Amino acid sequence: MDESLPRNLHVFPKDFIWASATAAYQIEGGSEEGGETLSVWDHLRRIPGCIKDNSDSNLSCEGFKHWKQDVQLLKALGVTHYRFSVSWSRILPTGKTDKINEQGVEFYRNLCLELKANGIEPIITMFHYDFPIQLHEEGGFLNRKSIAWFTDFARICFEKFGDLVKTWVTFNEIIPNASFGVVPMENLPKFALDPVIPLEQWNITKRQAPYLAAHHQILAHASVYRLYKEEFYSKQKGKIGIVSGGRAAETPDESKESLEAAKRMINWQFLWMNEPIFGDGDYPKIMRDRMDYLAEKEGLKEILPKFTDEERKMVKDSADFIGINWYLSLMVGKYRNDPSNSFMENDGDYSFYSDNNEKISGDHWLRNTPNGLIECFKTIRDNYGNVPILVSENGCADHLPVQILGDPLNDYHRIRYIRAHVEAIGKAIADDLNIIGYTAWSLMDNFEWEDGFAVRFGLYRVDFDSPEKTRTPKKSAFFYRNLIDEQKKIVEKTEL
Ligand code: BGC
């Protein structure tokens, strides 16, 4: 079995970030413990059939209990940074600043202190899908007040943790936040059951909802960035970025139709979020033209909201780096009218095609497409110049039943996947792309949203049935440690 390291580690710079990551809802458990209140995901997981294996996120890794031990797992990997998210409703039980849960604050402060005592820098994501239920009931991100709610929450984070944290992420992947969990979508029937936000109350149609939810998140991100720069930066000197799902397309053929559909997918699924922030302060022109045309055709005032001049100024250049969660390239071609289409396929006039390429793990969607990551970097460079890029997630799942996969600790498929992606990043660095770090998703098996515990992304295996939720390193954990070690040695040698 091949455990060889990437061949181009010598191109990685000295201060390169080697990280691993988790998200609060996926690992902490203990919702309603230590003063935490519920989030939309606690609500969703209670809807029968919503989580494939009906697993209980409260009983995942119980990171709320085992956080000290988890810092030792990170230390054993040799990572320089740990990206984790804070649970909004653990810090603010009503979602608003009328009440601060000091126990929650202490939990994250202790985690940051423990990390730093072990030579690991925290990277805090302020929002990773676990929206406080009470705010959801007030309209979630459909309510314009969400900009202020999030800014107020961020202020508390800067005040409470800012002396310990030098790297911040506002939102993890706005698109999923805009399209499920927060907004009930017709094409996701299980989410549409409940909780249904009475859209009429907000004078919004389902048609407009995801675009508006995304719009408010972009404004909330920018507002937090400005707050930090104006009130905290001079003392705390940190950096703030935002994370997008990385996108690159493969096409079923080379026809003009397919290639243009692929371009539209990149606009709808990637540039939509990034153009306002890293481009000229507004949505991609192709989206604006098409959505205004569709609005007129459908008799709506607008579907894709407009920024005012002042908002454009606030949003433009409101990030110090772009985070990319990279999993795979997508097969995209000309539009097919299908009831399972997402709103983005319908509006963007493209469709996803299934591909015949080998999957990494059974029928799970993941494939090993490192060239797509390079494509994604190039899309960023072509559109936004040399903005620093943090690969904020990259990883693959163990999905096969144990009897096919064999010993779940022998995850050679994951080693292959990580090696290929680190090698691709090395190529991009050699090509002068400004990549500042790599983050292996995930530190340990955890609650994989609708897939529950059935799909495992961890470098460490978690025995969800054991009372201690025992963590055991998989082969990939040793591989990642060796890789980081080797790169550090190369740097030391060249410095002599
Ligand atoms: C999300 C993670 C998730 C991963 C794998 C990412 O887009 O940020 O929370 O576990 O995908 O599905």
Boltz pocket constraint, residues with backbone or C-beta under 6 A from the ligand:
constraints:
  - pocket:
      binder: B
      contacts: [[A, 23], [A, 26], [A, 172], [A, 173], [A, 245], [A, 325], [A, 393], [A, 441], [A, 447], [A, 448], [A, 457]]
      max_distance: 6.0
